[in-house]
Amino acid sequence: MAGFELARGHKNVCTRFGQSKGNGPADAAPASGDQGGALAQGKQGRTGHGPSRASDDYGRSVNFAFGVVQTGDVIVRMAPVGGRRAGPSIDPPLSPISLSTLASPYWPLDNGLSQPRSGSSRPRATAKASRLLSNYRVLDLSDERGHLAGRILADLGADVIKIEPPGGDPLRARPPHAPGPVPGSGTGLGWLAGNPGKRSMVLDLADSPVDRGTFLELVATADVVLEAGRAGRLDAMGLDYPALCAALPENHPGLVLCSISPFGQTGPYRAFDGHDLVCVAMGGNASLTGDPDRAPVVCSLPTAYMHAGPEAALGILLALWARPGRGTGQQVDVSLQECQLATLMTGAGQFAREPTSRPRTGARTGATREIWRCLDGWVSYGLRGGPARLPNLKATVAYMAEAGMAPDWLQAFDWSVYNPAAMAPADLQRLEACFGAFFATRSMAELYAEALVRRILLAPCNDAREILEQSQLRARDFFAEVAYPALGLSIEQPAFFARTSGGGLGLRGPAPELGAHAEEIREELRRSPRRAQEAGAKSGGPLPGAPGETGCLEGLRVLELGSGAAGPVATGYLAQQGARVIRIESSRRPDFLRLLHVTPDNRDEPDILERAPMFVLLNPGKESLAIDMTKPEGVALVRRLIDEWADVVAENFAPGVMERWGLDYPRLREQRPDLVMVSGCLFGQTGPQRSYPGFGGQGAALAGFNHMTGWPDREALGPYGTITDSLSPRFVATAVMAALIHLRRTGEGQFIDVSQIETGVYCLAEMVVRYSAGGEVMARAGNRSVDSAPHGIYPCRPGPSASPNWIALAVHDEAQWQRLVDCMGNPAWARTSDFARLESRLKNQEALDAALGNWTREHEAEALMERLQNAGVEAGVVRDLAGLQKDPQLAAREHFVRLGHRVLGELAFERSGSRLSADPGRLDRPGPGLGEHSHGILSGILGLSEKRIAELVADGINV
């Protein structure tokens, strides 16, 4: 078997998983850490020709001298060195080798691929690891707006049956198609990217009573029905929630119905339709994304679905968690519009307190440039101030000086007082000119390699080719090569959104051919109908199952360590459902979000650490315990909380910090085998670039969002905000809930490793699939679509400020086009051959946009939206921050909850984008003051005496 390497992809790299040494816990920062691995030293890893050895995360030797590994029901073939592109692939059974030979005690090398060895093509759970949701069945009736939610549940182990209409899901026919012997309908690469691991069955629910009967038989065996589209779609077919529940057998534990719709199932816009463009516009992000001299712009892949997918999965898992105690299921109502507000990272809530205009700033963030031209593309680098960025700025200037491109004044610049918002424009331009001139002389790869070594917060704006060649992702086996025999293709696809210590999470097989599993499913119904039932609880811990007054997680205990935005957002979902969340903080090293409003002039003022609205808005309902973790006594107190109290530990420090404190999962599980622990950082806990120091801006660049957002003739942009900071928390919370459900069923704890960048690439899977299948490097396309025209954002009559208002408008078929033409008064230009059919409109989009814009600019945006929607044309006002405050749909759904804060006064907190009908959750307390709950926690939970607490204060431990 010599001459094989461990599935690392384009480069022959046998990755080293060694644990790097680094700075102490005092250097902890979110999504960053210490440089480690071969690449961090500016070198590639070793090339493997024959037997080689690597160390796992705890220094133990692992032998990689194998060519084939059997993982449960799947054979993962390792490609020979020097042969075709390496990567895990689904193959017929070969001589198996025990997985235990390869697996470290921390990370089983299970990529999650699963197919039966012979016979049926049905994906099955692996034998090696119990799939987290292996006892659940999901009926997926969604359109493209819900495909990601279904895939997440399939990757978690649920049996997801895709119910398709006659002719198949429309996404199957959307171009581009897979190359192969039978190109055309059914081979859309977007379909293949969004639906792996599911089974397919065709049922005509609209017109066939027989098929409706079959569907209701399936409902009787299912735990979840997932649907997506315009609100009321199931109601119109007589398949509303009461009708579905009526089909359940007497002993059924309860059905969960999850509906993803543009604006939710209630409210004045309930009947409005909208896909990604309209929902992103109505959700506020488009108004802040793009250049000030052009229309607002959205990402060229659907970010609205990317946020709603994991939020829907999370809502489903919360409902399943509540089911045993409630004795019934419930409905989960997901609004694409509301999910989009999370991308603003409290922007709407902050505007409610301090209304200030925020114009679009293109490639700038605030006062400074964020995206920079280099020799062969673009890089993300924030020329922003603050303590967290001080070492980065100094390291960059030192790098420039070595190249002779840092003038004396720049080398002498005092970065400790740098505040770009207060600088004169000419001084800021001089700074930017120096940095810009330097970046322009280097390639993306060179700049990134130096950034890794020098700990500079810089990242390339990757395209699909660069993502597939990313050595960190290869080192973590992030891509799986999936065979599509009917197409004659093997396509690489993202294999997972998180890694778990027990395995059981990951891609299970290819996207199904149309109706491929129909007979198999019918045979299952005939032979032995599955009965949904709750598995017996085996956990000995105090895991609640009955919902309480504050939510379905009442009684769940969560300990949170870390700082920044992504971690608190994830645990915030749990807090909204009643979990008790305790944050570990310290006034010695405050969360950097608490420092956002600290300046050299005000740093000594009372309550200065309580004046950051972003921190308060991201942490409602939580408690704060002030502990100095640089002192052993402080670490010991936190260890006691974990051993004696916590059900879940969530942290987002740099890799290695928890280990240096002795709080890493292998040591914690010795005392607490039932503990669920999750770590969320930029690149994950393993791999040569795991310690890359970066924030969400670098995450968006590395994952491909910058490359896919903006205009073809201009620089890369990126959706407003740090999009991986709003995406990854949903995946973190979803994985935690899946692990808790698994724990309740098996008594087994779990460690979960979530990489922000991997969740981003997982959502951008279509980029990867299109390049892997045919070599296409997708590029940003402004607001245009490959199969819809018109599809854009158009000017409307200016408001009182004389600035233009905007409306998003999308036409997907000829009937919608005719309705739009009728609304325009049937103008002559719209009846010409240039615009008569979709094909001609796609070819003449520039002229189409100009003509349509001339019409829309004569109308007031709000009235035009109502008129078009009532006529059956998708349209939505581009909501800015002020417009979100007045949005009648958000008001009707009580999205904003106003709470008083001791220092900041009244603030507008935001509910999540999903609503559980029986467990609506709560927002009743603002984010905590630093150490506000220390005394109660130390005395109440840990039972410390008043004397001992006073000693902790005196010794600077409780501080």
N, C-alpha and C positions, 0 to 999 in steps of 0.2 A: 504493500500500500504506500510505499515511499513515493514522494513527488506530489503530495497533495497538501493543500493549505486550507485553513479553516474559513472558508466562505467569506472572503473579505472583499470581493468585488474586483474593480478595475485594476487595482494595484496589487502586486504580489507581496502583501504585507502580513506577516504573522504577528498580530498585535500583542503588545506587552500590557498586561493588566496590573502592573506593579503599583503599590501604594507609595506615593511620593511623600517625602518629608517636607515640612513647610513651617510657616509661621504658627504661633500659638493662637489660641482662641481669640485673643484680643484683635486679631486681624480678620475676624469673620466679617463677611460682607455678603449680601444676597447675590445668589447666582454667580459666585466667583470663588476663588480659592487659591491654592498653591500650584505652581506649575509642576507638571509631572509627565512622565512618559517620553518616548523618544522624540515625538514631534515637537514637544515643548522645548527641546533643545535645538530645534531647527533642523532635525534629521528625520528621515523616514525610519520606520521600524524595520526589523530584520526580514529579509526575504526567506521564505520557508521552502527548502528543497529537501524533503524527507523529514525524519523525526525532529521535532523541535520542542522546546519546553518554554512555558511561560508561567508567571506566578499569578495566583488569584488575588483577591483584594486583601488577603490576610497572609500573604507571603508563602502560601503553600504551592508546591509545584504541580502543574497540570500538564499532562502529556497530550500533544496535539498531533501525534503521528498516526492519523487514521484517515481513511478515505470515505467511509460511510458511517453514519450514526443513525440508529433507529430511535425515534422519539415517539413513543406510544404507537399510534396508528400511522405515523408518517415516516418515510425514509428521507432524510436530508442528505443529499449527495454533495460532497465537497469536490469542487472543480479542480482538475489537475493544473498544477503550475504551468503557465505558458500556454494553456489551452484557451477555450472560450471563456467569456466573462464568468468569473466565479460568483457563487452566491447560493444560498439554500434553494433547492428546487424539489418539487413533488415528483417522486419516481415510484416505479413498481418496487416491491420488496426485494432487498438484497440481503446478503449475510449480515445480520444485525450485530452491533457491538453495544454492550451495555452503556447506557447514558452515564451511569455512575462513574465510569472511567474518566469522563470529561468534566462532570459538573463540580463546581466549587460548592461549598456548603452555603454560600450566599446567593449565587446566581445559577440555577439550573440552566444549562445551555439548551433550552427548549424554545425554539422560535415560534411555537404555537401552531405550526402548520399541521393540518389533520385531514387525512382522507382514509377511507377503508382500504384494506390491502387487496381486496378483490370484490367482484360483484357490484353491489350498489354504489352509486356515486355520491351518496349522502355524506356530508362532512360529519365527523363524530368527534367527541371529546377524546383527548389523549388518555392513554392508560397510565402514563407516568404521573400526571398531576391531575387532581380533581379540579375541573373547570369551576371558576367562581360562581357562575350562574347555570351550572349544568342541569339543574332540575327545573328550569323554566322554559316555556315555549312562548314565542312572540309571533303574532301574525302581522306582517308588515304590509300595509296598504298604502304606504306613502308615495308621493311623487318625489322629485329630486330634493325638495325642501326637507325631507325626512330621511333620505338615504343614509346620511352619516349616523344618525341615531340608531338605525337598524344595524349598521356595521359595528358600532361600539358594543351593542348588546351581543352580537354574534362573536366578537373577539373575546368577550367576557365569558363565553361558553353557552349562551342561550341557543336553543334551536329556533332560528329565525326563518320563517317561511314567507317568502316574498309572494304576495298575491298580486298577479298582474292582470290587466284587462286584455281582451282579445287584441292581438297585434303586439302586445308587450308594453312595458313601461316606455313612455315617450323618449326617455333619455337613451334608450338603446339605439334609436335612429338618428341621434344628434351627431353631426360631424365634429371632429374627424373620426373616421372609422379605422379599425385595426387593419393593417395590411395582411393579406393572406389569400388562400385559394377561393374564398367565398366572401369578398368584401361587400359591404352594404348594411342593410337593416339588421339590427341585432348585435352589431359589433362596435358600437360607439365606445370610444376609449373612456369617455366620462362615465359610462355605465360600468365598465370593467373596474375603474378606479373606485367607484362608490359602493359596490355591492359584493365584495368577496365574502366567502364564508356563509352565504345564505342558500336556501333552497328555493326553487321557483315552481309555482303552480299557476296556471291560467284559469281564472274564473270570471264569468260575465255577471257581475253583481247588479248591473243596471237593468238587464233585460232577460236574464235566464232564471226562472224559478228553481230549476234543478241546481244550478250553480250556487244560488243563494242558499239552498238547503245544505249543500256540501260545506259552504262557508260556515253556516251556523253549527254544523257538526264539528268543524274544526274549532270554533269558538268554545265549544264545550270542553275541549281538551287544552285550551290555551290559558296562560296567565295574563298575557298582555296583548292588546290590540293597539298598534301604532298606525296613525294615519296623519297625512299632511296634505294641505291644500287649502282652498278657500273654506272659511268657516261654514259649517252646516252641510258639508258635502255628504256625510253619512246620513244625516237627518233626511235629506232629500230622497235617499234610497230606502228609507224605512229601517235603517240600521243604526239608530241612535243608541245611546247608552242603555236606556231601559229595555229596548228590543234585544240588545246583545245579552244583557243579564237574564232575560227571560229564557234564553237558550241554554243556560247553565244547568247542569244536574244539581240535585239537592245537596250533595256533599262537596260542591265546588267551593274552594276557599275565598273566592271573590275575584272578579275581573278588573284589571286596570286598563282604562282606555286613555291613551295619550294622543292629544290632537295638537299638531303644530300648524299654525295658521298665520297669515301676515300680521293680523292685529289682535288676535285672541278671539275667544268664543263669546265675549260680551263687549258692550260698549257701542258708541255710535258708528264706529268704523268697522264693526263686525262683518258686514257684508262686502266690504272693499276687498279687492284682490290685489296681489302684488308678489312679485318674485324678488330676487336679491336687490336689484337696482332701486326699486321703490321702497323697500324696507330699510335699506341703508340710508336712503335720503330721509325718510320719516323718522329714523332713529337718531339723527343728529350728526353722524360721523361724516357724511358727505360734505356738509356745510363747512367743515374745517379741513378738508383734504383737497389739495390741489393748489394751483398758482392763482394769485389774486387777479390776474388779467384774463383768466379763462373761467369756464364753468367749473363748478365742483366736480370731483371725479371719484370713482370708486375703484376698488381692486378688480382686476380682470377675472378673478375667480370668486365665487360667491361667499363672502365673509359672513353674511347673515345666516346662512345655513351652517357655517362652521361653529358659530356661537350657539345656535339653537339646538344642534345635534347633541352635544354633551349635556346641555341643560335639560333637554328632554329625557335623556338616559338617566340623569340624576333624579329628575322628578319621578320617573318610573320606579327607580330603586327605593326612593323614599316611600312611595306608595306600597311597594312590596314589603318593605320593612314594617310598615304600620299594619299590614293586613292581618297577621295572626292575632294581635290584640284587639283590633277593631272587628274582626270577624267578617269583613267584607272588603271589596276593592274600592276604588274611587277613580275620579277623572283627573287627568293632568292636562292643564290648558297652557300651552306655550305660545307666546307672542313673539314673532320675529322682530317686530319693532322694539319691544321692551328689551329683548336680549341685546340689541344693538347699543342701547344706552350704556351698557357696561364698558364698551370700547372707549368711552369718554373718561373713564377712570375718575369719577366723581365730578367731572366738569359741569354737569347740569346742576348738581347739588351746590357746588361752589358758586355758580352763577346766581342761584337763588339768594345767596347771602350777600354777594357783592357783584351786582350786574355790571359787567364790563364787556365791551365788544371784543370778539376774537376773530379777526380776519384770517382768511387762508394765507399761509405763509410759504407755500411750496416746500422746498427742501430745507426749510429752516424750522427750528424748534425755539419758540420765543424769539429772542434777539439774535440768536447765532445760527450759523449753518450746521446742518446735521448730515447731509449727503454731499460727498465731494467727488469730483472727477479725478480719476487716476489714469494710468497709461492705457488700460484695457477695459475700463468699466467704471464702477462706482464703489465707494466704501462709505460706511456709516461711522461717523466720529462726532461726538458731541463736544463742542467748544464751550461747555457750560462750567459754571463754578460750583462751589460748595466743597465741604470737607471730603466727601466720598470721591470726588474727581481730582483732588489736588495731586496725589501721586501720579495719576494718569497724565495730567498736563505737564508735570515736570519730566516724566519719562519720555514724552513725545518731543519736548524741546531738546532733551539730551540726544535723542536719535537724530533729530534734524541737525544738531551741532556737529555730530560725527560726520555728517555728509557735507558740512560746510554751508548749510542752508539756514542757519539760525543767526541772525545779526546780533551784535553785542547787546543792544537794548532788549531783545527778546530773551537772551540768556540771563539778563539781570532782572527780568520782570518779576514782580512780587505777586505770585499767584495766591497767596494767603488772603489778599484783600480784593481779589478779582471778583467783580460783579458786573457781568455783561449788560444787565438791565440798566445800570447806572452809568455806563461808559458813554462818552461822546461818540457819535456815529463814525467820525473820522478815525478815532483810535481803534474802534472795533474793526473797521474796514482794514486798517493796517495789520491787525492781528490775523484776520482771515486771509489776507493776501499772502502772508508768510506761510501759513499752514497749507493753503491751497496750492501754492507754487511747489511746495515739497511733495505733497501727495501726487501731483501731476507727473512727477518724475519716476514714480514707482508703479509696479503692477499690483493688482489686487492680491495675488498670491504672496508677493514679497512683503507687502505691508502687513498682511495677516500673520505671516510667519514671524515677523519681528514683533508684532503685537503679542503673540503668544509668549515669546521669550521675555519681553520687557514689561508685561502686564499692562498693556495699553488697551484702553476701551475702544477698540476699532474692529470692524468686521466687514467682510466683502458683501456686497449685494448680490447674493448667489442666484444664478439661474439653474435650470433643471440639471444641466450637465455637471455643473459644479457641486450641486447637492448630491448627486449620485457618486461623485468622486470624493466626497468629504470623508476624510480618514477617521474622524471621530465616530461618525454614523456607521461606517464599515466596521469599526472595532467593536461596536455594540450589536452587531448583527441586525441592524435596523431594517435592512432590505431583504425581502424574500423573493426568490425567483419562482414564479408561479406558472405552471404549464397550462396552455390552452390548446389542446391537441386539434380541435376542429379548425382553429385558425392557423395551425402550424407555428405557434409562437410560444415563447417563454418570456414573460414580462416581469420585471422587477417592481415590487410594490412595497410600501411601508408595512412592516410586519406587526407593529404594536404601537400603542400610545403610552404604555408604561411597562416596566419590568417588575415582576413580583418574585419574592423569595421562594414561593411554593410553585412557581410556574402556573400554567393554566390560564394564561392571558395571551392572546395573539391571533394572528391571521390563521384561519382554519382551512382555507381552500380557495379555489378560483370563484369569480363571479359566475353564477349559473347560466347555462343556456336556457332559452325561453321554454318554460314548462318541463324542464328536464326531470323534475322530481314528482310530477303529478301522479303517475301510477304508483310510485313508491308510497306517497302519502295516502292515496286512496286505499292501498293495501293495508297500511297501518290502521286506518279507520275500520276496515272490514275485519281484520284479524283480532286486534286487541286495542281498542280505543284507549288512548292515553287519558288518564284522569289527573287534572291538576290538583296537587295537594301540597300542603306545607310539610317540609321535612322536619323530623323531630329535632328539637334543640338539644345540643350536646355541650354547649358552653357552660362552664361552671361559674363564669364571671357574672357580674350584675348588669347584664345587657338587657335593656328594656325592650319590650315588644309591644306593650300597650301604649297608645297615644295619650298624651296628657293635655292639659289646658293650653300649654304654650307651644305645642307642636309634637310631631311624631318621634322626635329624638329626645324628649324630656327624660332625664336620667342619664343620658350619655355624657361621658366626661372626657374632655379634650384638653391636652396640654400643648401649647403652641410656643415654639421658639423660633426666632428669626426676626427679619425686618423687611421693610419694603411693602410692595403692593400685592404681588401674586399670592404669597402665603396667607395674609389676612383675608383676601377675597375668598379663597378656598374654604377656610374655616368659618367664614361669615355665612356660607350656605348652611352649615351645620348649626350655627348659633341661631339663625332665623327659624329653625325648626325645633328650638328648645334645648339644644345641647348646651351644657355648661362649658364654656371655653375660657381657660386661664392663659394669659400671655405672660411670658417671662421677659422682663425688661430691666433696665438699669439706667439710672441717671448719669452714671459714669460713662456709659457708651449708649446713648439713646438711639432708638430707631431713627434712621436717617430721615424718615418722613416727618418726624417731630422737629427736625432741624430745618425744614424747608423755609421757614419764615424767620430764622435766626440770622442776624447780621452782626458785624463787629460792634455796631452802635447799640443794639438792644439785647445782646446776649445775657446781660446781668439783670434784666428786668424780671420782676416776679411773674411766675406762671408762663414764662416764655415757651416752655416745652408743651404747653397746653393750647397753643395758638395756631396749630397747623390744621386747617379744616380737612385736608385730605386724610390725615391719620384718623381723625375723629369719625369721618364719614365712612371709612373702610372698616372700622372695628366696632360697629354697634353691638350692644348686648354682651360684650366680653368683659372679663375681669383682668386686672393688672396686678402682678406680683413683682415687686422690685427686688432683684437678686443680682449681686455682683458675681458673675460666673468666672471671673479670673481668680477667685479664691476657692480653695478646696471645700470650705464649709458651705459655700453657696452651691457648688455642684452637688454636694451630698444632700442638700435639702431638695434640689430638683430630682435627684435620684429617688429619694423617698416618695415624692409625689408620683413618680412613674410606677414604682414598685407597689405602692399601697393604694393608689387612687385612680390613675388615668386608664381609660379604655383605649384611647387613641393618642399618639404623639405625632405632631406635625411640625416639621422644621424645614427651613429653606436657607440654611447657612451654606457656606462653601463646603464642598466635599472635604472630609477630614476633620472638621471642627468638632462634630459630635464624638468622633472617635477619640480625639485628644482629650476630651472631657470624660471619656469612659462611658459615654451614653450612646454608643453605636448599637445597632440592632442585635448583632450576635451576642454582645454582653448583656443587653437588656433582656433578651429572650431566655437567658439562663434562669432568671428569676420570674419572668413573665412570658411563658410560652404562648399565652393567649393575647399578647399585645399586638395591636395593629399600629404600625408606624409608617409614615409617609415622608419622603424627602423630595422636595421640589426645587431644582436649581436650573441654571441655564442649559448645561450639557449633560446632566445626570451624574451618577456617582462613580462611574467607571469610564475607562477609555483614556487615551493619551491627551485629550484636550479637556478633561473633566474640570480642571481648575482654571479654565479660561475666565478672566474677570470681565463681566459685562452686565449690562442692564437689558431691559426689554427692547430698547432700540437696536442693540446688536442682535438680539434674538430674532427680530423681524427681518433684519438683513440676511442673516445666515439661513433662515428658513425659506426665504424666497419672496416674502411679502413686498419688500421694496422694489424688487425687480418687476413684480407683477402689477404695480400701482403707478399710474401716471399716464403721460401722453407719449406716443411712439417717438415723437421728434424732440422730446425733452428728457431731462434727467429723471432717474428713478426717484420715487417719492416714498410712499408707504402710507397705509391708512393712518389717519390721525390717532395719536396715542401709541402706546407700546403694545401692539396687538397680541404678542405672546403673553403679556401680563394679564390680558383679559381672557385669552383662550385657555391657557394651561390650568388656572384654578378650577375651571369646570371639570376638567379631566381628573384633577387631583381629588376633588370631592366625589366624583363618580366612582373612582377606584376605591376610595375609602369605604363608601357605602357597599360596594360589591364585596370587599374584604370583610366587612361587618356581617353581611348576610352569610357569607361563607363561614365565618367564625361561629355564628349562632347555630349553623347546621352541623359543623364538624368539631368545634372546640379548638380549632387551629388558628393561631395568629398569622400575621403576614407582614412582610416588609415590602413597601411599594416605592419604586424609584421612578420619578417623573422628570423628564427633561423638557424644558420649555420649547427648545428648538425642535425636538422630536414631535411634540404635539402639533407644532406649526406645520412641519412637513407632512405629518399624518393627514392634516386637513387639506393640504395642497397636493394630495396624492395624484391628482390628474396631471400635474406638471411632470411628475416622475414617470407615470405610465406612458404619457405621450412621447417622452424622450426615449424611454426604454423600448417601446414598441416600434417606433419609426424614426428615431433620431431628431424629432421636432423639438426645438428649444422655444417654448412658449414665451411670448413677450407681451408687455403691457399694451393695451389697445384702447386707452381712454375709457369711454363708457360704452363702447360698441360690443356687439354680440355676434357670434358666428352664425346664429340661426334666427335672429329677430331684428326687424328694422321697421320703423324707427326704434332706437334703443339708446336713449341719451337723456341729458339734463339740459333744459332749455330756459331762456330768460322769460320772465313775466314782468308785468307792469311794476315799476319801482314803488317802494313804500314811502313813508314820510321822510326817511333819511336820504332819499334819492338813490340809494344803492339798489341794484337789481335783486328782485326775488327770483326764485328758480323753481321749476317743476320737473320731476323725473317722469318719464313716459316710456312705456314699453309695449310693443305690438308683436305678438307671437304667431299669429296666423292671419289668413285672409279675411275671416269674419271680423276680427278685431280691427283690421285695417279699414274695412268698409265702415265700421261704426265710427272710427276716428274721422274718416272723410266726411261722413254725415254731420258730425259735430262741427267740423270746420265750414260747413255750408257747401260741401261738394265743389271745391274750387277746381278750376280747369287744370292747374298744374298737377293736382293729385290724380287726374284721370289720364295723364300721358303714359306712354309705354315705359318711360323711365321708372315709374313707380307702381305700375299696375300689378305686378306680381312680386313675391318675396325675393326671387332671384334677382330681379332688376333693381329692387330697392337696396339689396345688399351691395350691388355693384355701383350704385349711385348715392352712397350715404352722405357724401359731403354736400351735394345739392339738396338732398332730402332734409338734412339737418338745417341748412340755411333757410329753406322754404318754411319748414315747420316752426323754426325759431321766429321768423317774421310774424307768424300767426300768434304764437303763444305770448309774445311780448306785448300784445294789445290787451291781454286779459290779466285780471287779478288772480294770483296763484291759488288762493284758497277756494274761490268760487269755481275756477277752472278744474281743480281736482275733483270737487263734488260733481260737477257736470260730467266729466269724463267717466268717473267711477260709476255713476248712475246709468251711463250709457253702455257700460261693460268694457271700458278701456282702462288698463292699468295705469294709474297716475298717482303721484304723491308729492306734496310740497317738500322742498328741501328745508327741513326744520333746522334753525340755528338754536343756540342755547336759550335765547329768549322765547322762541317759538315752542320749545319743549315745555316750558313752564305753563304755557297757555293751551297746550294740545288737549282737545276735549276727550280723546281716546285715553290718554294717559291719566287724565283726571278721573274718568269714569272707572278705570281699573285701579285707582288709588295707588299709582306707582310711587308717588312722592309721599313720604310720611314726615311730618314736621315735628321735631323734638327739640327741647331746650338743652343747651349746654352751659355749664357753669361759667365759662370764660367767653365763649364765642357767641352766646345767645342762641336764637332759634336757627336750626339748620334743616335742610331738606334732604332726608335720607331716602335711599332708593330700594324698592323691593326687587326681587329677582324677576326674571322674565317668565317664570312658570307659576301657576297657581294649582295647588292641590285642593280639590273640592271639599274634602273632609279635614284637611290639615293645612289651613292657609298660612300658618307660621305667624311670626310676630316681629315687630320692630318697636321696642318700647324703651330702650335706653341708648344714649349716645355712646360713642367710644370712650373708654375709661381714661381717667387721669393716671399719670405714671405712678404706679405703686398704690393706687387708690384702695385696693382690696387686700393689701399685704397682711394687715393685722388679722382680718377675718380668716384668711387662708391659713396663715401660720398657726393661729390658735384653734380654728375650727376643724380643718382637715388634718393638720399635722399634730395637733394637740400640744403645742408649745406653751409654756407658762409665760406670764407677763414678764417675769424676770429674764427668761431666755430671749424673748423678743426684744427687750430693751438692750440686751447684750449684742444681739445681731445688728441693731441700729448703731450702737456705739462702736462696734468693730468694723463698720462699713460694709457689712454683708447684705443687710436689708437696706438697700440704698438705690 
